[in-house]
Amino acid sequence: MLKKIILSGLIGASSFLFANVKVVVSIVPAQTIVSAIGGDKVNSALMVTPGSSPHTYEPKPSQMKDISEASLYFSVGAEFEEAWLPKFKNQNKNMKTVDLGKGVPKIAMEKHTHGEHKEDSHKHGKLDTHIWTNITNMKIMAKNVFDALVASDSLNTPFYKANFEKFIAKLNDTDKQIKDALKNTKAGTKFMVFHPAWGYFASQYKLAQFSIEVEGKNPTPKQIAYIIDEAKEEKIKAVFTAPEFSEKVALQIAKEVGVPVVKISALNPKVCENLIALAKAIGNK
């Protein structure tokens, strides 16, 4: 009987020692980074599922259960988190919130009003939360993930360190491929997007995104006419849109300008491959 009690105690202790870290992540790209570093030592639950928008998302009851069981929550500052993070913290007071954007230099979200006067057409709004669209930023995010996992699960530090170094190497290779794809693209080249999710990417590679969306809304007919004229003037090669948004207006503009519509989402789980694909499309490769 005593042996059974001791054995049962040892099994219980062993299960506790080797239990995976339970975490919740806000969006798919953040989950990709967490998975790359955490590997099979981490169980991650996702808030904003594919096809949903972080700007309008509301968690489901089943996801609130994930919050209750998590030890870490990885935030990117998505719009829905402004309202929901306090509720998450109230749901699980033992859960630590990790800001993946800590240390990332933020830029303002550029808002195109598409007015008749160019000096009025580029205004700056809230800080851009799409921080993962930039290789330098992703290195900072990866370090934040690494530090949080080590603090939560120090016994597996060597495992996390090896994965972190492997992921940094992948980011360096991605940067090289992006630069190669853009080597014949002039600095300041504009690319047209429906939703302005690529500001950090544009900043890193000396490009300029030109958005169709006006403060989160479809442009008016008058603004569409202005966009078409500017797209022709800037010799836009394609219109980039994403499945999270309606492509009706993008198709209309692309038809008038005579360029293709390219579907590419900033929320793609293959973060590195996605940035390379964007660079190749901009560089006509």
C-alpha positions in Angstrom: 0.0 0.0 0.0 2.8 2.4 1.0 4.6 1.6 -2.3 1.5 2.4 -4.3 1.1 5.8 -2.5 4.8 6.6 -3.1 4.5 5.5 -6.8 1.4 7.5 -7.2 3.0 10.6 -5.7 6.1 10.2 -8.0 3.9 9.9 -11.1 1.9 13.0 -10.0 5.1 15.0 -9.4 6.5 13.9 -12.7 3.3 14.9 -14.5 3.5 18.3 -12.9 7.2 18.8 -13.7 6.7 17.9 -17.4 3.4 19.6 -17.9 3.3 21.9 -21.0 3.0 25.6 -20.5 -0.6 26.7 -21.4 -0.7 30.0 -23.2 -3.2 32.1 -25.2 -2.2 34.2 -28.1 -4.2 37.0 -29.8 -3.6 36.4 -33.5 -2.2 33.7 -35.9 1.2 35.4 -36.6 1.8 35.6 -32.8 0.9 32.0 -32.5 3.5 31.1 -35.2 6.2 32.9 -33.3 5.2 31.3 -30.0 5.1 27.8 -31.6 8.5 28.3 -33.2 10.1 28.9 -29.9 7.9 26.9 -27.5 7.7 23.8 -29.7 6.1 20.8 -28.1 6.6 22.3 -24.6 3.8 24.8 -25.1 0.1 24.4 -25.7 -1.2 27.6 -27.4 -4.9 28.6 -27.8 -5.8 31.2 -30.4 -8.2 34.1 -29.9 -8.7 35.5 -33.4 -9.3 32.5 -35.7 -8.5 32.6 -39.4 -11.0 34.6 -41.4 -11.9 36.9 -38.5 -10.7 40.4 -38.1 -8.8 41.6 -34.9 -10.5 44.9 -35.3 -14.0 43.6 -34.6 -13.4 40.3 -32.8 -15.2 39.1 -29.7 -14.1 36.0 -27.8 -16.4 33.0 -27.6 -17.3 31.3 -24.3 -15.0 28.4 -25.1 -12.1 30.8 -25.5 -12.8 32.4 -22.1 -12.3 28.9 -20.7 -8.8 28.8 -22.4 -8.1 32.1 -20.6 -9.1 30.6 -17.3 -6.5 27.8 -17.8 -3.6 29.8 -19.2 -0.5 30.9 -17.4 0.5 33.4 -20.1 -1.3 35.6 -22.6 0.7 37.0 -25.5 -0.7 40.3 -26.7 0.1 42.4 -29.8 -2.1 45.3 -29.0 -4.9 44.3 -31.4 -7.9 46.5 -31.4 -10.2 44.0 -29.6 -7.7 43.7 -26.8 -8.3 47.3 -25.7 -11.7 46.2 -24.4 -11.0 42.6 -23.6 -7.7 42.5 -21.8 -9.0 43.8 -18.5 -11.8 41.2 -18.7 -9.2 38.4 -19.4 -7.2 39.6 -16.4 -10.3 39.5 -14.2 -11.1 36.0 -15.5 -7.7 34.7 -14.5 -5.8 36.8 -12.0 -2.8 34.3 -12.1 -2.3 34.7 -15.8 0.6 36.9 -16.8 0.1 39.2 -19.9 3.1 39.5 -22.1 3.3 42.4 -24.5 5.0 41.1 -27.6 5.4 44.7 -28.8 7.6 45.7 -25.9 10.7 47.3 -27.3 9.2 47.6 -30.8 9.4 51.2 -32.2 5.8 52.0 -33.1 4.7 54.0 -36.1 1.4 55.8 -36.7 -1.3 54.1 -38.9 -1.4 56.2 -42.0 -4.9 57.2 -43.0 -5.6 58.2 -46.6 -8.6 60.5 -46.9 -8.3 60.6 -50.7 -9.3 64.2 -51.0 -8.8 66.5 -54.0 -5.8 68.1 -52.3 -2.7 65.9 -51.8 -1.6 67.8 -48.7 -4.8 66.6 -47.0 -4.7 63.0 -48.3 -2.2 61.6 -45.7 -3.2 61.9 -42.1 -1.9 59.9 -39.2 -4.1 58.1 -36.7 -3.6 55.5 -34.0 -0.4 53.6 -33.6 -0.1 50.7 -36.1 -0.5 47.4 -34.4 0.6 45.2 -37.3 4.1 44.9 -35.8 4.9 41.4 -37.1 5.1 42.6 -40.8 8.7 43.7 -40.2 11.7 41.4 -39.7 13.4 43.6 -37.1 10.2 43.7 -35.1 9.7 40.0 -35.2 13.2 39.5 -33.7 12.1 41.7 -30.8 8.8 39.8 -30.5 10.7 36.5 -30.5 13.0 37.6 -27.7 9.9 38.7 -25.7 8.4 35.2 -26.2 11.7 33.5 -25.2 12.1 35.6 -22.1 8.5 34.9 -21.0 8.8 31.1 -21.6 12.1 30.9 -19.7 10.6 32.9 -16.8 7.6 30.5 -16.7 9.5 27.3 -17.4 13.2 27.7 -16.6 13.8 23.9 -16.7 13.4 23.9 -20.4 15.6 27.0 -21.1 18.1 25.1 -23.4 15.2 23.9 -25.5 13.7 27.4 -25.9 17.1 28.9 -26.6 17.9 26.4 -29.4 14.5 27.1 -31.0 14.9 30.9 -30.5 18.3 30.9 -32.3 16.8 28.7 -35.1 14.0 31.2 -35.6 16.3 34.2 -35.7 18.3 32.4 -38.4 15.1 31.9 -40.3 14.3 35.6 -40.0 17.7 36.6 -41.2 17.3 34.3 -44.3 13.8 35.8 -44.9 15.3 39.3 -44.8 17.9 38.3 -47.5 15.2 36.8 -49.7 13.0 40.0 -49.4 15.9 42.2 -50.3 16.7 40.1 -53.3 13.1 40.3 -54.5 13.1 44.1 -54.1 16.7 44.8 -55.4 15.4 46.3 -58.6 12.5 48.2 -56.9 13.1 51.9 -56.4 13.0 53.4 -52.9 9.7 55.1 -52.3 7.8 52.7 -54.6 4.1 52.7 -53.7 2.0 49.5 -53.5 -1.8 49.6 -53.2 -3.5 47.7 -50.4 -7.1 47.6 -49.2 -6.4 47.7 -45.5 -3.1 49.5 -44.4 -1.6 46.5 -42.6 1.9 46.7 -44.2 3.3 50.0 -42.8 6.2 48.3 -40.9 7.1 46.3 -43.9 7.1 49.4 -46.1 9.1 51.3 -43.6 11.8 48.6 -43.3 12.3 48.3 -47.1 11.8 52.0 -48.0 8.5 51.5 -49.7 5.1 53.2 -49.3 1.7 51.6 -48.9 -1.2 53.3 -50.5 -4.5 52.2 -48.8 -8.0 52.1 -50.3 -9.8 51.9 -47.0 -10.7 55.3 -45.4 -10.6 55.1 -41.6 -11.9 51.6 -41.6 -14.6 52.2 -44.2 -15.0 51.7 -47.9 -14.3 54.9 -49.9 -17.1 56.9 -51.4 -17.6 57.0 -55.2 -15.8 60.4 -55.3 -12.9 59.0 -53.3 -12.8 55.9 -55.5 -12.4 58.2 -58.6 -9.5 60.0 -56.8 -7.9 56.6 -55.9 -8.0 55.4 -59.5 -6.4 58.6 -60.7 -3.6 58.4 -58.1 -3.1 54.7 -58.8 -2.5 55.5 -62.5 -0.3 58.4 -61.7 1.8 56.2 -59.3 1.9 53.4 -61.9 0.5 50.9 -59.3 1.2 47.3 -60.5 -1.4 45.4 -58.4 -4.0 45.8 -55.7 -3.4 43.8 -52.6 -6.4 42.6 -50.6 -7.1 40.1 -47.8 -9.9 37.5 -47.1 -10.8 39.4 -43.9 -12.1 42.3 -46.0 -14.6 42.7 -48.9 -12.8 42.8 -52.2 -15.6 44.4 -54.2 -14.0 47.9 -54.2 -10.5 46.5 -54.8 -11.8 44.6 -57.9 -13.5 47.8 -59.2 -10.3 49.9 -58.8 -8.1 47.1 -60.2 -10.3 46.9 -63.3 -10.2 50.6 -63.9 -6.4 50.8 -63.5 -5.8 47.6 -65.5 -3.9 45.7 -62.8 -4.5 42.4 -61.0 -5.9 41.8 -57.5 -3.5 39.9 -55.4 -4.8 38.2 -52.2 -2.4 38.3 -49.3 -3.3 38.4 -45.6 -1.2 39.9 -42.9 -2.7 37.2 -40.7 -1.2 34.3 -42.7 0.3 31.7 -40.3 3.4 31.3 -42.6 4.7 34.7 -41.5 8.1 34.6 -43.2 6.9 33.0 -46.4 4.1 35.5 -46.6 6.5 38.5 -46.4 8.6 37.0 -49.1 5.5 36.5 -51.3 4.6 40.1 -50.8 8.0 41.3 -51.7 8.1 39.2 -54.9 4.7 40.5 -55.9 5.8 44.1 -55.4 9.1 43.4 -57.2 7.3 41.7 -60.1 9.0 38.4 -59.5 
